[in-house]
Amino acid sequence: MSNIPDQNSQASSSEFDPPEGLGPNVVGDAEPGAQLRKVEAEAAELKDAWLRAKAETENVRKQAEVNVAKAHKYAVERFAEDLLPVKDALEQTLAGGEVSLDTLRSGAALTLKALQASFDRAQVLEVNPAGEKYDPHRHQAMQMVESDLPANTVVDVFQKGYLINDRVLRPALVTVAKGKTEST
């Protein structure tokens, strides 16, 4: 006879018993539904915490949208407040009757000074590139002329440009040197 077990023989029940602690009564002596209720309570608690976190995130997102909308709507408020004295000065000048040329000139100088102070507070910088190298990102060439200056140098400025926080608000309108042409 062979040592191979017979297919009809039954294996002992101990071979198929689950290891200790993994049987149907895992909780031990506690009642069977206690662990289920504990896990369900924990799941409900976690779901509640998740829903609250989700609601808080949504509230923060909505508040951020409101803040961005307000920032866009009132972005120029401070600059507009700075320009009001400039407007007032111009209106007073025009409302005056007979005014001497010197008075008008000094009033215009004071108004320009107030406007420049407003520009400084708003970080609006003037671009007057006469004599500088032509920069197509900050200047707009209106024409090119023969000049003794090196090629691509700004010869004349038709209209000053302006930057706001290093971003071109308006490019300077300029004339650019072609450079010296050699005669043979």
C-alpha positions in Angstrom: 0.0 0.0 0.0 1.0 3.5 -0.6 1.4 6.3 1.9 -0.9 8.6 -0.1 -4.0 9.3 1.9 -7.2 7.9 0.5 -9.5 10.4 -1.2 -12.4 9.0 0.7 -10.8 9.3 4.1 -11.7 12.4 6.0 -9.1 14.8 7.3 -9.2 15.6 10.9 -11.2 18.6 11.8 -8.2 20.3 13.5 -6.6 20.8 10.1 -9.4 23.1 9.0 -10.0 24.9 12.2 -9.2 28.6 11.9 -6.3 29.9 14.0 -7.1 31.2 17.4 -8.7 34.6 17.5 -9.9 34.4 13.9 -13.0 32.4 14.4 -16.6 33.7 14.3 -16.4 35.1 17.8 -13.6 37.6 17.2 -14.8 40.1 19.9 -14.4 37.5 22.6 -17.0 37.5 25.3 -18.7 40.8 24.1 -22.1 40.5 22.4 -21.9 39.9 18.7 -23.4 43.3 17.5 -21.3 45.5 19.8 -18.3 45.8 17.5 -20.6 46.5 14.5 -22.3 49.3 16.4 -18.9 50.7 17.5 -17.7 50.7 13.9 -20.9 52.2 12.6 -20.7 55.0 15.2 -17.1 55.7 14.2 -18.1 55.8 10.5 -20.9 58.2 11.3 -18.5 60.4 13.3 -16.0 60.4 10.4 -18.7 61.2 7.9 -19.9 64.1 10.0 -16.3 65.5 10.3 -15.8 65.1 6.5 -19.1 66.9 5.8 -18.1 69.8 8.2 -14.7 70.1 6.6 -16.3 70.1 3.1 -18.7 72.8 4.2 -15.9 74.9 5.7 -13.9 74.6 2.5 -16.8 75.7 0.4 -17.4 78.7 2.7 -13.7 79.7 2.4 -13.9 79.4 -1.4 -17.1 81.5 -1.5 -15.5 84.2 0.8 -12.4 84.2 -1.4 -14.6 84.8 -4.5 -16.4 87.7 -2.8 -13.0 89.2 -1.8 -11.6 88.9 -5.3 -14.8 90.5 -6.7 -14.5 93.4 -4.2 -10.8 93.8 -5.1 -11.6 94.1 -8.8 -14.6 96.4 -8.2 -12.7 98.8 -5.9 -9.1 98.4 -7.3 -8.9 102.0 -8.5 -10.6 103.6 -5.5 -7.3 104.8 -3.9 -6.0 106.1 -7.2 -9.3 107.9 -7.9 -9.2 109.5 -4.5 -5.6 110.8 -5.3 -6.9 112.3 -8.6 -9.8 114.2 -7.1 -7.6 117.2 -5.9 -6.2 117.3 -9.5 -9.7 117.6 -10.9 -10.6 120.2 -8.3 -7.6 122.3 -9.2 -8.4 122.2 -12.9 -12.0 123.1 -12.3 -11.0 126.1 -10.1 -8.6 127.3 -12.8 -11.3 127.2 -15.4 -13.9 128.7 -13.1 -11.8 131.8 -12.5 -12.4 134.9 -14.5 -9.6 136.9 -15.9 -6.4 135.2 -15.0 -2.8 136.2 -15.9 -0.6 133.9 -17.9 1.8 133.6 -14.9 -1.1 132.6 -12.6 -2.3 130.0 -15.1 1.2 128.7 -15.5 1.9 128.3 -11.8 -1.6 126.7 -11.3 -0.8 124.2 -14.1 2.6 123.5 -12.5 0.9 122.8 -9.1 -1.7 120.6 -10.7 1.0 118.6 -12.6 2.9 118.2 -9.3 -0.3 116.8 -7.6 -0.8 114.5 -10.6 2.8 113.3 -10.4 2.4 112.6 -6.7 -0.7 110.5 -7.4 1.2 108.6 -10.1 4.1 108.0 -7.6 1.7 106.6 -5.0 0.1 104.3 -7.6 3.6 103.3 -8.9 3.0 104.7 -12.4 6.4 105.4 -13.8 7.2 107.6 -16.8 9.2 106.2 -19.7 11.2 108.9 -21.5 13.8 106.9 -23.4 15.6 109.7 -25.4 19.2 108.5 -26.0 18.5 104.9 -24.8 18.6 101.7 -26.8 15.3 100.9 -28.5 13.3 98.3 -26.5 10.3 96.9 -28.6 8.7 95.8 -25.3 8.5 99.4 -23.9 8.8 101.6 -27.0 6.8 101.9 -30.3 8.9 103.0 -33.2 7.1 105.6 -35.3 10.0 106.1 -37.8 13.6 105.5 -38.4 16.0 108.3 -39.3 19.6 108.7 -40.3 21.6 109.7 -37.3 25.1 109.9 -35.9 23.9 107.8 -32.9 24.4 104.1 -32.9 21.8 102.0 -34.7 18.6 101.2 -32.7 19.1 104.2 -30.4 16.0 106.4 -29.6 16.6 109.8 -31.2 13.4 111.6 -30.4 10.3 110.9 -28.2 6.9 111.9 -29.6 5.0 110.7 -26.6 6.3 109.5 -23.2 5.3 106.0 -22.2 4.2 104.8 -18.8 4.7 101.6 -16.7 2.7 100.4 -13.8 4.5 97.9 -11.6 7.0 97.1 -14.4 4.1 96.5 -16.8 3.7 98.7 -19.9 0.6 100.9 -19.5 1.4 102.8 -22.7 4.5 102.4 -24.8 6.6 105.5 -25.6 6.2 106.6 -29.2 9.8 107.2 -30.6 12.0 107.8 -33.5 14.9 105.3 -33.8 18.3 105.8 -35.4 19.1 103.7 -38.5 22.8 104.1 -37.7 25.6 105.6 -39.8 25.7 104.6 -43.4 29.2 104.3 -44.8 29.9 106.3 -48.0 32.3 104.9 -50.5 
